Amino acid sequence: MPRENNPCGKTRKVDKPYEIWKGVNPMIGDIEYRVLKKYQSPSNENTNPYARWFVAAKSEATFGQWELGDTYIKDITLYCQRVDV
């Protein structure tokens, strides 16, 4: 079976993300995530409850600064909506 391609597998800079997600997290308020890398293909993400993205996140809790790190996809999609691709 051929391996599915991951179109978002290379890390991007904060000002050129693959996607932008925005929402309100009840614990920290308004938050914005910028997806800089996806570790798996879309079909593998859909079957993995622990799938994650490498993101830049900014909120009141980060004092308006970008913080970089891995975040579970389910934690982003629970409170946010994709606003830009």
N, C-alpha and C positions, 0 to 999 in steps of 0.2 A: 504494500500500500504506500503510495507516495506521501511524503511529508508535506504538510500544509505550510505555506509561506506565512511568515509573520511580518506584515508591512510596517509595523511600528517597533521593530527590534533594535534600531539604532538610537542612542541617546541624543536628544536635542537640547538646545538652550532654552531658558525660561521664556525668552521673547519669541520663540518659534515652536510652540508645543504642537503635539499631534491633536490634542483636544483641550477644551477649557470647560470645566464644570463649576457651577455656582449653586449655592444653597444656604440654608440656615440650619446649623447644628444646634440642638437645644442646649448643649453644654457650653458651647463657645461662641455662639452667634453666627454672623455672616462669615462664610468661608468660600474661598476660591481655590480650586485645584487646577494645575496645569500638568497634563500628562506628558512626560518627557520620554518615557520608554514603556513598552509593554513586553513582558517576558514570554508570553505565550500567544499562539494564534487564537483568533476569536472562538473557534470551535472548542479548543482546549480550555479556554477561560470559562466557557459556559458549563463545563462539566467539573470544574475544580472549585470547590467552595473556598479554597485558600489562595486563589489566584490574586496576584498583586500587580500594581503598576509602580513605576518610579515617578514621583510627582514633585512639583514645587507647590507648597501650600501657603496661603496667606490669610490671616484672620486677625481679630482683635487680640487673640491669645499670642500671636507672634509679633504683636506691636507693629503691624503693617510691613514686616519684612518677610521675604520668602524663606521658607524652611524646606530643605530637600530630604527626601526619604521614600522608602517603600510604604505603600498603603494598600490594604485589602480593597479590592474592587467593590465588594459589598458595602464597605463603610462609606465609599464615595457615592454610590448610586442610591443608597438609602435616604440621604438628605439632599442630594444635589441633582440638578438637571444639566445635561450638556447644552452649552450655549454657543459653542464654536467648534468647528472641525477644521 
